[in-house]
Amino acid sequence: MSIQWLFDVIEDRKQNPSEKSYTARLFRDGLPKIAQKVGEEGTEVVVAALAQDDQRLIEEVADLTYHTLVLLSARNIHPDQIFAELEKRHRN
């Protein structure tokens, strides 16, 4: 699995929503709900890093990664744009 694969799945859910899809539901709920989920997951990453085991931290980072990719998709930003920004910063 890769970031691109996951982003492609998210994009597919955005373009072809189904009633059973959590991702499609996030898109239906809109940007405020998606942003809220990113904030919640970020907090859960911090808690897991400071007070929980490695497996819990892995799970929370996975949740944060997924919700962040949904946020990017909702704003029509591709992950490659993030990687390009990181590469630019590395060069400086």
Backbone as JSON Lines, residues from 0, in Angstrom:
{"i":0,"aa":"M","n":[0.85,-1.18,0.0],"ca":[0.0,0.0,0.0],"c":[0.89,1.24,0.0]}
{"i":1,"aa":"S","n":[0.42,2.26,-0.66],"ca":[1.16,3.52,-0.71],"c":[0.2,4.68,-0.49]}
{"i":2,"aa":"I","n":[0.78,5.83,-0.26],"ca":[-0.01,7.05,-0.13],"c":[-0.83,7.26,-1.4]}
{"i":3,"aa":"Q","n":[-0.2,7.05,-2.55],"ca":[-0.91,7.24,-3.82],"c":[-2.1,6.29,-3.93]}
{"i":4,"aa":"W","n":[-1.91,5.03,-3.56],"ca":[-3.0,4.06,-3.62],"c":[-4.17,4.53,-2.74]}
{"i":5,"aa":"L","n":[-3.86,4.92,-1.5],"ca":[-4.91,5.36,-0.6],"c":[-5.59,6.62,-1.12]}
{"i":6,"aa":"F","n":[-4.82,7.55,-1.66],"ca":[-5.41,8.77,-2.21],"c":[-6.31,8.43,-3.39]}
{"i":7,"aa":"D","n":[-5.9,7.48,-4.23],"ca":[-6.74,7.06,-5.36],"c":[-8.06,6.48,-4.88]}
{"i":8,"aa":"V","n":[-8.03,5.69,-3.82],"ca":[-9.26,5.13,-3.25],"c":[-10.16,6.26,-2.75]}
{"i":9,"aa":"I","n":[-9.58,7.23,-2.06],"ca":[-10.33,8.37,-1.55],"c":[-10.95,9.16,-2.7]}
{"i":10,"aa":"E","n":[-10.18,9.41,-3.74],"ca":[-10.69,10.12,-4.91],"c":[-11.84,9.35,-5.56]}
{"i":11,"aa":"D","n":[-11.71,8.03,-5.62],"ca":[-12.78,7.22,-6.19],"c":[-14.05,7.34,-5.37]}
{"i":12,"aa":"R","n":[-13.92,7.33,-4.05],"ca":[-15.1,7.48,-3.18],"c":[-15.73,8.86,-3.34]}
{"i":13,"aa":"K","n":[-14.9,9.86,-3.61],"ca":[-15.43,11.21,-3.84],"c":[-16.2,11.26,-5.16]}
{"i":14,"aa":"Q","n":[-15.67,10.62,-6.19],"ca":[-16.29,10.66,-7.51],"c":[-17.46,9.68,-7.65]}
{"i":15,"aa":"N","n":[-17.4,8.57,-6.88],"ca":[-18.41,7.51,-6.97],"c":[-18.91,7.16,-5.57]}
{"i":16,"aa":"P","n":[-19.61,8.09,-4.93],"ca":[-20.02,7.85,-3.54],"c":[-21.04,6.73,-3.42]}
{"i":17,"aa":"S","n":[-20.94,6.02,-2.3],"ca":[-21.96,5.03,-1.97],"c":[-22.44,5.32,-0.55]}
{"i":18,"aa":"E","n":[-23.63,4.86,-0.26],"ca":[-24.22,5.11,1.05],"c":[-23.43,4.45,2.18]}
{"i":19,"aa":"K","n":[-22.74,3.36,1.88],"ca":[-22.02,2.6,2.91],"c":[-20.61,3.13,3.17]}
{"i":20,"aa":"S","n":[-20.13,4.03,2.34],"ca":[-18.75,4.49,2.41],"c":[-18.56,5.59,3.45]}
{"i":21,"aa":"Y","n":[-17.69,5.35,4.43],"ca":[-17.36,6.37,5.42],"c":[-16.72,7.58,4.73]}
{"i":22,"aa":"T","n":[-15.87,7.32,3.75],"ca":[-15.2,8.4,3.04],"c":[-16.23,9.28,2.32]}
{"i":23,"aa":"A","n":[-17.17,8.64,1.65],"ca":[-18.22,9.4,0.95],"c":[-19.04,10.21,1.95]}
{"i":24,"aa":"R","n":[-19.28,9.65,3.13],"ca":[-20.03,10.39,4.15],"c":[-19.26,11.62,4.6]}
{"i":25,"aa":"L","n":[-17.95,11.48,4.76],"ca":[-17.14,12.66,5.13],"c":[-17.28,13.75,4.08]}
{"i":26,"aa":"F","n":[-17.2,13.37,2.8],"ca":[-17.36,14.37,1.74],"c":[-18.74,15.0,1.78]}
{"i":27,"aa":"R","n":[-19.77,14.21,2.04],"ca":[-21.14,14.76,2.15],"c":[-21.24,15.74,3.32]}
{"i":28,"aa":"D","n":[-20.56,15.42,4.43],"ca":[-20.62,16.3,5.61],"c":[-19.86,17.61,5.4]}
{"i":29,"aa":"G","n":[-18.91,17.6,4.48],"ca":[-18.24,18.83,4.11],"c":[-16.93,19.12,4.81]}
{"i":30,"aa":"L","n":[-16.31,20.17,4.34],"ca":[-14.98,20.56,4.81],"c":[-14.89,20.8,6.32]}
{"i":31,"aa":"P","n":[-15.87,21.45,6.96],"ca":[-15.75,21.65,8.4],"c":[-15.64,20.32,9.17]}
{"i":32,"aa":"K","n":[-16.43,19.32,8.78],"ca":[-16.37,18.02,9.45],"c":[-15.04,17.32,9.19]}
{"i":33,"aa":"I","n":[-14.57,17.39,7.96],"ca":[-13.29,16.77,7.62],"c":[-12.17,17.42,8.42]}
{"i":34,"aa":"A","n":[-12.15,18.73,8.47],"ca":[-11.12,19.45,9.23],"c":[-11.2,19.11,10.71]}
{"i":35,"aa":"Q","n":[-12.42,18.99,11.22],"ca":[-12.59,18.61,12.62],"c":[-11.99,17.23,12.89]}
{"i":36,"aa":"K","n":[-12.21,16.29,11.98],"ca":[-11.66,14.94,12.14],"c":[-10.13,14.97,12.13]}
{"i":37,"aa":"V","n":[-9.54,15.79,11.28],"ca":[-8.07,15.91,11.26],"c":[-7.59,16.43,12.61]}
{"i":38,"aa":"G","n":[-8.26,17.41,13.15],"ca":[-7.88,17.94,14.46],"c":[-8.01,16.9,15.56]}
{"i":39,"aa":"E","n":[-9.1,16.15,15.56],"ca":[-9.3,15.1,16.56],"c":[-8.21,14.04,16.45]}
{"i":40,"aa":"E","n":[-7.92,13.62,15.23],"ca":[-6.91,12.58,15.04],"c":[-5.53,13.09,15.44]}
{"i":41,"aa":"G","n":[-5.24,14.35,15.17],"ca":[-3.95,14.92,15.59],"c":[-3.79,14.87,17.09]}
{"i":42,"aa":"T","n":[-4.85,15.2,17.8],"ca":[-4.81,15.13,19.26],"c":[-4.61,13.7,19.72]}
{"i":43,"aa":"E","n":[-5.29,12.76,19.08],"ca":[-5.15,11.35,19.46],"c":[-3.74,10.84,19.2]}
{"i":44,"aa":"V","n":[-3.07,11.36,18.17],"ca":[-1.66,10.99,17.93],"c":[-0.79,11.45,19.08]}
{"i":45,"aa":"V","n":[-1.01,12.67,19.53],"ca":[-0.22,13.2,20.65],"c":[-0.44,12.36,21.9]}
{"i":46,"aa":"V","n":[-1.68,12.04,22.21],"ca":[-1.98,11.22,23.39],"c":[-1.32,9.86,23.27]}
{"i":47,"aa":"A","n":[-1.43,9.24,22.11],"ca":[-0.83,7.92,21.92],"c":[0.69,7.98,22.04]}
{"i":48,"aa":"A","n":[1.29,9.04,21.51],"ca":[2.75,9.17,21.58],"c":[3.23,9.3,23.02]}
{"i":49,"aa":"L","n":[2.44,9.96,23.85],"ca":[2.87,10.24,25.22],"c":[2.43,9.21,26.24]}
{"i":50,"aa":"A","n":[1.34,8.47,25.95],"ca":[0.78,7.65,27.02],"c":[0.32,6.26,26.6]}
{"i":51,"aa":"Q","n":[0.55,5.88,25.35],"ca":[0.07,4.57,24.91],"c":[1.17,3.79,24.23]}
{"i":52,"aa":"D","n":[0.87,2.55,23.89],"ca":[1.9,1.69,23.3],"c":[2.1,1.99,21.82]}
{"i":53,"aa":"D","n":[3.13,1.37,21.25],"ca":[3.49,1.63,19.86],"c":[2.35,1.27,18.9]}
{"i":54,"aa":"Q","n":[1.65,0.17,19.15],"ca":[0.56,-0.22,18.26],"c":[-0.53,0.85,18.22]}
{"i":55,"aa":"R","n":[-0.85,1.4,19.37],"ca":[-1.87,2.45,19.4],"c":[-1.4,3.68,18.63]}
{"i":56,"aa":"L","n":[-0.12,4.02,18.76],"ca":[0.43,5.15,18.01],"c":[0.34,4.89,16.51]}
{"i":57,"aa":"I","n":[0.67,3.68,16.09],"ca":[0.57,3.32,14.68],"c":[-0.86,3.5,14.19]}
{"i":58,"aa":"E","n":[-1.82,3.02,14.96],"ca":[-3.23,3.14,14.59],"c":[-3.67,4.6,14.46]}
{"i":59,"aa":"E","n":[-3.24,5.41,15.39],"ca":[-3.65,6.82,15.37],"c":[-2.98,7.59,14.23]}
{"i":60,"aa":"V","n":[-1.72,7.28,13.94],"ca":[-1.05,7.93,12.81],"c":[-1.72,7.49,11.5]}
{"i":61,"aa":"A","n":[-2.14,6.23,11.42],"ca":[-2.88,5.77,10.24],"c":[-4.17,6.56,10.08]}
{"i":62,"aa":"D","n":[-4.91,6.75,11.17],"ca":[-6.14,7.54,11.13],"c":[-5.87,8.97,10.69]}
{"i":63,"aa":"L","n":[-4.83,9.58,11.25],"ca":[-4.49,10.95,10.89],"c":[-4.1,11.05,9.42]}
{"i":64,"aa":"T","n":[-3.32,10.09,8.94],"ca":[-2.9,10.09,7.54],"c":[-4.11,10.0,6.62]}
{"i":65,"aa":"Y","n":[-5.01,9.07,6.92],"ca":[-6.22,8.91,6.12],"c":[-7.04,10.2,6.1]}
{"i":66,"aa":"H","n":[-7.34,10.75,7.27],"ca":[-8.18,11.95,7.33],"c":[-7.49,13.15,6.67]}
{"i":67,"aa":"T","n":[-6.18,13.23,6.76],"ca":[-5.44,14.3,6.1],"c":[-5.56,14.18,4.59]}
{"i":68,"aa":"L","n":[-5.49,12.96,4.09],"ca":[-5.65,12.75,2.65],"c":[-7.07,13.09,2.19]}
{"i":69,"aa":"V","n":[-8.06,12.8,3.01],"ca":[-9.44,13.19,2.69],"c":[-9.52,14.72,2.64]}
{"i":70,"aa":"L","n":[-8.9,15.39,3.58],"ca":[-8.88,16.85,3.59],"c":[-8.23,17.4,2.33]}
{"i":71,"aa":"L","n":[-7.09,16.85,1.96],"ca":[-6.43,17.3,0.73],"c":[-7.35,17.1,-0.47]}
{"i":72,"aa":"S","n":[-7.97,15.95,-0.57],"ca":[-8.87,15.67,-1.68],"c":[-10.04,16.66,-1.7]}
{"i":73,"aa":"A","n":[-10.59,16.95,-0.55],"ca":[-11.7,17.89,-0.46],"c":[-11.29,19.28,-0.96]}
{"i":74,"aa":"R","n":[-10.04,19.62,-0.77],"ca":[-9.52,20.92,-1.22],"c":[-8.88,20.84,-2.61]}
{"i":75,"aa":"N","n":[-8.98,19.66,-3.26],"ca":[-8.4,19.44,-4.59],"c":[-6.89,19.67,-4.62]}
{"i":76,"aa":"I","n":[-6.25,19.2,-3.58],"ca":[-4.79,19.24,-3.47],"c":[-4.28,17.81,-3.56]}
{"i":77,"aa":"H","n":[-3.29,17.59,-4.41],"ca":[-2.73,16.25,-4.58],"c":[-1.55,16.08,-3.63]}
{"i":78,"aa":"P","n":[-1.37,14.87,-3.09],"ca":[-0.23,14.64,-2.19],"c":[1.12,15.01,-2.82]}
{"i":79,"aa":"D","n":[1.23,14.9,-4.14],"ca":[2.49,15.28,-4.78],"c":[2.83,16.74,-4.52]}
{"i":80,"aa":"Q","n":[1.82,17.58,-4.34],"ca":[2.08,18.99,-4.02],"c":[2.73,19.12,-2.64]}
{"i":81,"aa":"I","n":[2.34,18.26,-1.72],"ca":[2.94,18.26,-0.39],"c":[4.38,17.79,-0.47]}
{"i":82,"aa":"F","n":[4.59,16.71,-1.23],"ca":[5.95,16.19,-1.37],"c":[6.86,17.2,-2.08]}
{"i":83,"aa":"A","n":[6.33,17.93,-3.06],"ca":[7.11,18.96,-3.73],"c":[7.5,20.07,-2.76]}
{"i":84,"aa":"E","n":[6.58,20.43,-1.87],"ca":[6.9,21.46,-0.87],"c":[7.98,20.95,0.09]}
{"i":85,"aa":"L","n":[7.89,19.71,0.5],"ca":[8.91,19.14,1.38],"c":[10.27,19.08,0.69]}
{"i":86,"aa":"E","n":[10.26,18.71,-0.58],"ca":[11.51,18.66,-1.33],"c":[12.11,20.05,-1.46]}
{"i":87,"aa":"K","n":[11.27,21.04,-1.72],"ca":[11.74,22.43,-1.82],"c":[12.39,22.88,-0.51]}
{"i":88,"aa":"R","n":[11.76,22.52,0.58],"ca":[12.31,22.89,1.9],"c":[13.63,22.2,2.17]}
{"i":89,"aa":"H","n":[13.74,20.97,1.72],"ca":[14.98,20.21,1.93],"c":[16.15,20.85,1.2]}
{"i":90,"aa":"R","n":[15.87,21.41,0.04],"ca":[16.93,22.04,-0.76],"c":[17.43,23.34,-0.15]}
{"i":91,"aa":"N","n":[16.6,23.98,0.67],"ca":[16.97,25.29,1.24],"c":[17.8,25.14,2.49]}
